[in-house]
Amino acid sequence: MDQIRAEQSQRPKEQRFTTGEILRTIQLPKATYYDERQRIAHPSTKYARVKQAILKIVEEGRIRGRLTYGYRRVKAKLEELGIHLADATVESLMHQLGVQVSMYNRHRNHQYHSYKGHVGTTADNLLDQTFNETNPYQVIHTDVSQIKLANKQWAYISVMIDEASKEVLAFQVSDSPNRLLIMNTLEQLENQLPATATPIIHSDQGWHYQLPYYIQRLKNHHFVQSMSRKGNCLDNAPVESFFHLFKTELLNGFPPCKNLSEFKQLATQYVHYFNYERISLKTKGMTPVEYRNHALAA
């Protein structure tokens, strides 16, 4: 454009064209032309609005002061705002802003093993590592994990995760991996599900899930029991994935929780964030609750 105007200045006055005439000829809106000139003159303002949006997005994904939103999830949130940028551009802007994710991915907590052989009745593996359910309340994964506290005690977590939406439907914490912990988790699930739901409940072969009281409770509600093969954590990958995120985003890299009470408080806050605020590319850029509502309304 500057070259065109320079050429015009060398012509007789009667042959010169106004900027407006040139823009109309090439069908370029005036606003676009002047906006681009402004950006060329002041390069730092080119992505000013985008950078503000990025800062707001990454703050929404902050857990205990730590940033958890990588460029893929930031890009997905920008798309919702009508801002379409390449992956590399989003990554570069996040680097300029100093808001890259820095996770502590150390496995400091010993894995909880609930398998004690055949102490009751095992069920067939109905899933066989096929985790492609898209409708909520059809397949639910459950497991128990443990966390070491600063007072040297263990905290035990029992969860139930919806395979389709990734929503945490039940979450219980206890100082013992006992019957009460498992049954409280199951009761919480029952209260969350629609009355007509009869999902597959998939677990490992932990002793809790083999005993008659648990099996009968599932039958009473017409739930279908399924179990992983012995010692194969990949058979229950969706719930293992949740535990990994839970520990990586909330716990690893921080001092251990002082006691069970502090851990419960932090864990409860995280589960609410996970269900209602944390988007995932696995659920089409929606939170678990958003995905569930969208899927049920379709």
Order of alpha helices (4+ residues) and beta strands (2+ residues): alpha-alpha-alpha-alpha-beta-beta-alpha-alpha-beta-beta-beta-alpha-beta-alpha-alpha-beta-alpha-alpha-alpha
